[in-house]
């Protein structure tokens, strides 16, 4: 006879919850173990792009730590909402945010920031500044050159104009 899923799991990963009850058969008392099963019936998909099938057509899905990301991706959870725009000073507008989750890692702040365009751009700018700081570390010549450019508004204006010209040509960024 083939082993049941429960028997296989006992060998691979024993259950943490053991529910037993005593059964009296004749003069002997026997301990019987019953499985601990939890069924969750819930709409965990947020605001799906496509409507969910009727409840009658849905099937139970066995979820464990090994297949959680696969199940999550299949559910296609999505959030779409408006938040107050705090990125632009004095802006009274709202910013539309749409988040999708395909794995547990997508719930981490850095993954969420990647999905929101204005925040993603700020994170990229921050990384570029960190890279610049790393290049400046120990490079006195480059540091003095940048200090000179920052101090001189004329040079700063020329660099901005040159950058705008390059963007207009479409050759470089």
Phi and psi in degrees as a GROMACS rama.xvg file:
@    title "Ramachandran Plot"
@    xaxis  label "Phi"
@    yaxis  label "Psi"
@TYPE xy
-71.8011  144.158  UNK-2
-69.4862  142.969  UNK-3
-78.3626  165.396  UNK-4
-58.377  -38.6108  UNK-5
-64.2565  -40.8209  UNK-6
-64.8845  -39.8512  UNK-7
-63.8373  -42.7637  UNK-8
-65.561  -32.0894  UNK-9
-61.5454  -38.2742  UNK-10
-74.7223  -42.9382  UNK-11
-78.1333  -50.5423  UNK-12
-143.72  95.8097  UNK-13
-61.0562  146.002  UNK-14
-68.6017  150.988  UNK-15
-85.2712  -25.734  UNK-16
-106.589  123.234  UNK-17
-117.257  117.144  UNK-18
-110.226  120.853  UNK-19
-127.507  157.226  UNK-20
-143.886  154.633  UNK-21
-91.8859  132.363  UNK-22
-119.612  129.437  UNK-23
-99.5347  116.184  UNK-24
-116.542  105.925  UNK-25
69.3695  -123.355  UNK-26
-93.9815  -10.4798  UNK-27
-100.296  144.331  UNK-28
-104.32  130.49  UNK-29
-121.012  141.663  UNK-30
-93.3978  126.995  UNK-31
-112.017  136.906  UNK-32
-104.135  132.385  UNK-33
-112.371  147.68  UNK-34
-70.9227  149.32  UNK-35
-98.584  108.772  UNK-36
-124.526  133.119  UNK-37
-121.006  130.123  UNK-38
-111.648  130.422  UNK-39
-115.176  125.023  UNK-40
-115.892  105.034  UNK-41
-157.966  153.595  UNK-42
-93.3217  100.101  UNK-43
-105.357  15.7228  UNK-44
-91.6603  -1.86768  UNK-45
74.21  -119.404  UNK-46
-117.676  83.4994  UNK-47
-65.5978  148.412  UNK-48
-70.1656  -36.1708  UNK-49
-111.889  139.535  UNK-50
-62.551  149.065  UNK-51
-74.9968  151.659  UNK-52
-68.2079  159.91  UNK-53
-58.8205  154.402  UNK-54
-58.2992  -35.3777  UNK-55
-60.5236  -29.9603  UNK-56
-90.1425  -7.95854  UNK-57
-81.3069  150.707  UNK-58
-119.937  153.085  UNK-59
-68.0244  141.598  UNK-60
-124.481  129.595  UNK-61
-80.7083  121.776  UNK-62
-115.031  130.26  UNK-63
-140.307  -179.368  UNK-64
-68.1868  -19.9313  UNK-65
-79.7619  -30.0207  UNK-66
-114.826  11.7463  UNK-67
-59.725  -47.1655  UNK-68
-62.7973  -37.6058  UNK-69
-64.7219  -43.1154  UNK-70
-65.7223  -42.4746  UNK-71
-61.0099  -43.8988  UNK-72
-63.6155  -37.2641  UNK-73
-67.5903  -30.8088  UNK-74
-73.762  -25.856  UNK-75
53.6098  54.5635  UNK-76
-64.9627  141.873  UNK-77
-145.949  139.848  UNK-78
-122.736  133.943  UNK-79
-133.743  121.719  UNK-80
-156.143  170.891  UNK-81
-109.626  138.289  UNK-82
-128.793  154.728  UNK-83
-66.3725  134.361  UNK-84
-78.8395  101.748  UNK-85
-95.4983  -3.76074  UNK-86
-78.9906  -30.1357  UNK-87
-107.304  121.571  UNK-88
-64.5409  136.913  UNK-89
75.4657  4.16056  UNK-90
-83.954  128.982  UNK-91
-101.9  12.5963  UNK-92
-88.1458  162.136  UNK-93
-102.045  153.776  UNK-94
-113.791  129.486  UNK-95
-79.2889  132.802  UNK-96
-125.954  131.967  UNK-97
-130.065  120.393  UNK-98
-117.63  136.733  UNK-99
-122.896  149.608  UNK-100
-127.733  123.651  UNK-101
-115.283  -14.665  UNK-102
-154.082  170.048  UNK-103
-63.2741  -29.3186  UNK-104
-63.5672  -25.5983  UNK-105
-67.7114  -10.38  UNK-106
-87.9335  -7.94596  UNK-107
-71.738  146.071  UNK-108
-54.6629  -40.0295  UNK-109
-66.8794  -33.4295  UNK-110
-72.3153  -35.7663  UNK-111
-66.695  -41.204  UNK-112
-61.2919  -33.7519  UNK-113
-66.0398  -26.2569  UNK-114
-86.1974  -15.0806  UNK-115
-105.128  109.369  UNK-116
-52.1398  -51.8444  UNK-117
-62.3134  -36.4635  UNK-118
-71.6667  -37.8514  UNK-119
-59.6877  -41.5514  UNK-120
-64.3697  -39.3816  UNK-121
-65.3786  -39.8609  UNK-122
-65.3707  -40.5461  UNK-123
-63.4864  -42.7396  UNK-124
-62.525  -39.2777  UNK-125
-62.8682  -42.4318  UNK-126
-62.8926  -40.4709  UNK-127
-64.1954  -39.303  UNK-128
-65.1731  -39.9839  UNK-129
-62.5915  -41.2824  UNK-130
-63.2651  -40.2884  UNK-131
-64.2307  -41.9996  UNK-132
-61.8189  -37.7042  UNK-133
-66.2765  -37.725  UNK-134
-70.4598  -32.2823  UNK-135
-72.5399  -26.0459  UNK-136
-61.7309  109.478  UNK-137
87.0899  -1.18623  UNK-138
-108.686  83.7751  UNK-139
-64.5406  -34.9179  UNK-140
-63.9881  -46.4855  UNK-141
-65.7243  -38.8232  UNK-142
-63.7794  -43.4972  UNK-143
-67.4886  -36.1197  UNK-144
-63.7743  -44.8578  UNK-145
-66.4771  -38.766  UNK-146
-61.9298  -39.8817  UNK-147
-64.2966  -42.9915  UNK-148
-65.5225  -43.0906  UNK-149
-65.5067  -38.7271  UNK-150
-71.3154  -31.8035  UNK-151
-95.7984  109.523  UNK-152
-67.4709  -29.5411  UNK-153
-60.3278  -50.1861  UNK-154
-64.5909  -37.3168  UNK-155
-64.0413  -41.9434  UNK-156
-64.3135  -41.0824  UNK-157
-64.5032  -39.6694  UNK-158
-65.3969  -40.97  UNK-159
-63.1463  -41.9848  UNK-160
-64.7318  -42.737  UNK-161
-63.6163  -39.4046  UNK-162
-65.8123  -40.6982  UNK-163
-64.7273  -40.0725  UNK-164
-63.1943  -41.6176  UNK-165
-64.857  -40.604  UNK-166
-65.2592  -38.5134  UNK-167
-65.5358  -36.3998  UNK-168
-69.8283  -25.7025  UNK-169
77.7423  7.63866  UNK-170
-76.0155  -45.4367  UNK-171
-138.561  170.33  UNK-172
